Structures are given as structure tokens and as C-alpha cells.
Amino acid sequence: MNIKKSIFAALLASVSLGAFAQEDEVKYEYVFQPHWYIQGQIGGQYTLGEIGFGKLLSPNAQVALGYNFHKVVGARLAVNAWQSRGGSEIDGQTFKWKYNYVAPAIDVTFNLSNLIAGVNPNRLVDVTAFVGGGVNIAWNNKEAYTASQNINNAIAAYWDGASYEPGSAEETLMNHYLESQTLRLLWDKETDADGNEQWKDASTVRGFGRVGVDVDFKVAKRWTVGLELAANVTTDSYNSKKAGNADWYFNALAGVKYTFKDPYTTRELPPDVKIVYRDSIIEKEKIVTKVVKGDCENGPKRIDVFFTIASTNLVGSESHKVQEMADYLKKNENAKITITGYADKGTGNARINKSLSEKRAEIVKKELVDKYGISADRITVDFKGDTVQPYDVEVLNRVSILVAE
């Protein structure tokens, strides 16, 4: 099946699931609570180099202990280890070597799913980014020492049969290339009394930094299986070659994660608040709807129009609420309306939320004017960003509040 067909099938499945979904009315909301977790992973590593991709692949493993102290931000101590590789190519000959390492690191983690979509234990996939650093302790570089001798012999043999003019640009370019393939930064060697270099069983320690992403798939309340991709950068001497730039290696890992206690708890809502969770075909997340009824015959009328996270689109019943307000304004020709937009403080930032709240108010005004013919002179628009939170329940603050009198 090609990619287009696969995407089409996935969309079809999501629409089918959404079409048959039922709404669930609940009297509580989910609240994040800090928690510890442990993680074990295994996979492969690619050490960046000049020879074929497959020749620089090696096994890799990692264990980690982490603590999520906020719904978005956490930290973990991760120990990554096993093997790295290096390689050179001289005159059609390929030379490669491997060595062992262990690299403890401290990472700062950012749960992007919670940042964007809020705490939702029913979500099947969580995406977490991380950035960190630590020390790389490497040893057993004997293969590099042997490869270095063979590379030097290959270079000597190449020059013995070379036909470049001495001092020519071609010779200079080739000389630079051949020198870059020699192992001038061997870190497991010593010089004996006669001045001869020989291999020494030693280790080396260097700092490194890294950035990456975890994608976790929920399989049980406290268990997830996941994939991790990480890019690591360290000093030029890591692969024993002197290139004048930092060395890189990349890890791809799969594994399991166990959380030591429930990562969320529930909190009862006030008796006058009702939350309806229902599946959304459009965003494949949860939509929260709260209907506030007003009195169409006597006194002011208030309707709250809710939005999904980071959205300014009117969907489903929320669009019908705008129609209900339009009907009221047509029936009460002297009534005027104030539309105030809001954004929840738990996601985004002040600048983004200010823009969101303004657009949420303006979209309701546009609907009233363009679709239902309400005069713009009867409508006042205001927006509060996340500086005012009309509800105690975080997700209900993604709202435009319409008051007509």
C-alpha cells in the first residue's frame, strides 16, 4: 500500500470512530500530579562519518529514572551506553573500527502534548521533547589503533603511485583529504622509550550535549511503550579523526516506561458546572462544551461559546449557540450585545493567548453580522487574553462570553 492510500485509510478510520462516538457527561476534571518513572530502551546508533551508513551502525541501550514535577516540565537521569563506530576510506579501501562507551546525562523534558492539549489520561499518544548533557566515558579503542596503522600504510602506497605535480592544486586538495582520513586524535596510545607509538588500554572522558524527542503509546494506566530519537554532539576527538569540527552520533531507541504512581487525579466540579467530553473528528482531541442558558423573554441573555484548544473555529453546537443569540437579537430589536473573548492560562503564553481571545470574539461577531444579518453597530467586542479567567475549570476559559441586554 503506498503512502497516499495509507493516509487515506487512516483518515477514514478516524472519521468512522468519530461518527459513532458517544458523549460522556462527567462531574469531575483531570488534574496532573507529580510522579516518578523508570524507562528502559534498546536500539541502534549511527556515528556520523564519511563511509557508508550501514558500516557506522552499532547497538545501543539506555536506562533512565525521571520525575515529572509539572504537567509540562520534568527531568531525568539517563545512562546511554554500548558502542560507537568510526571509519575512513582511502583509494577505494574502507577502514572501520568500533569502541565502547557509557554516557550518563541529565535531561530536561517538555511534554508537548500536555502543553498544547492539556492533561488528558485518555490520550493514546504523548510527545515529549528533551534537551540535556553529560559526560561520555569511552574505552577499548584498540581497533582504531590498528586501523590507524593500516590507513597510514594505504596513504603511503597511494602517494607512491600518485601522478600529481608536486605543489599543484590537485596535490594540495588530495593531501588535505588524505590527512583528514588519518587518525591524528587517537586517545588510546602511548609512546615508548624509543619514541614508538603503541596501543594502551585506557579510557577518555569528554562532555556532550543532546536534544531529542520521545513518542509514547499508552498500553495501560501506568505503562507505555515508546520510541526515542536523539542527536548527540561531542568533541572532535570522539572518532579519533581530526576534522576541525564537533563529532555527532544519533540514537534510535524503543522501550517501555513505568510510572510509579498515577500521573493524574480527579477533582469534582462545582454543582453548577457541567462538562461534556466528546470525540472530535477534526482535531482528534477532546472538546469541552458548557451550555449557559439565558432568559429570552425577560432581562439580559448570556451565552458562552466554547472553543477547542488553540482554535478560533466555531464547531458543532457552539455554532448553534451563535444562531440562538442571533434569534434573540432579532426578537429584541433594541438589545445590544457585548462579546468578550478569553483564553486559558494553562496553555500557550500571554502574547498567543491575547491574540486567541481577540480572534475568538471577532469570529463570533463576524458570524452574527455576515451570516445572520445583525448590525455591527449593536455589537461591542472586547478580549482579555489570559489575564482574566472567568471559570475555575481551566478548559472552560477557551471561551467567548456573549451578553445581550
HELIX and SHEET records of a PDB file:
HELIX    1   1 ILE A    3  ALA A   19  1                                  17    
HELIX    2   2 PHE A   53  LEU A   56  5                                   4    
HELIX    3   3 LEU A  112  ALA A  117  1                                   6    
HELIX    4   4 LYS A  142  ASP A  160  1                                  19    
HELIX    5   5 ALA A  169  GLN A  181  1                                  13    
HELIX    6   6 SER A  317  LYS A  331  1                                  15    
HELIX    7   7 ALA A  350  LYS A  366  1                                  17    
HELIX    8   8 GLU A  367  LYS A  371  3                                   5    
HELIX    9   9 ALA A  376  ARG A  378  5                                   3    
HELIX   10  10 GLU A  394  ASN A  397  5                                   4    
SHEET    1   A 3 ASP A  24  VAL A  26  0                                        
SHEET    2   A 3 ILE A 275  ASP A 279 -1                                        
SHEET    3   A 3 LYS A 286  THR A 289 -1                                        
SHEET    1   B 2 TYR A  28  PHE A  32  0                                        
SHEET    2   B 2 TYR A 264  GLU A 268 -1                                        
SHEET    1   C 9 HIS A  35  THR A  47  0                                        
SHEET    2   C 9 LEU A  57  ASN A  68 -1                                        
SHEET    3   C 9 VAL A  73  ILE A  90 -1                                        
SHEET    4   C 9 GLN A  93  ASN A 111 -1                                        
SHEET    5   C 9 VAL A 125  TRP A 139 -1                                        
SHEET    6   C 9 SER A 203  LYS A 218 -1                                        
SHEET    7   C 9 TRP A 223  THR A 234 -1                                        
SHEET    8   C 9 ASP A 247  THR A 259 -1                                        
SHEET    9   C 9 HIS A  35  THR A  47 -1                                        
SHEET    1   D 2 LYS A 189  THR A 191  0                                        
SHEET    2   D 2 GLU A 197  TRP A 199 -1                                        
SHEET    1   E 4 LYS A 301  PHE A 306  0                                        
SHEET    2   E 4 VAL A 399  ALA A 404 -1                                        
SHEET    3   E 4 ILE A 337  GLY A 341 -1                                        
SHEET    4   E 4 ILE A 379  PHE A 383  1                                        
END                                                                             
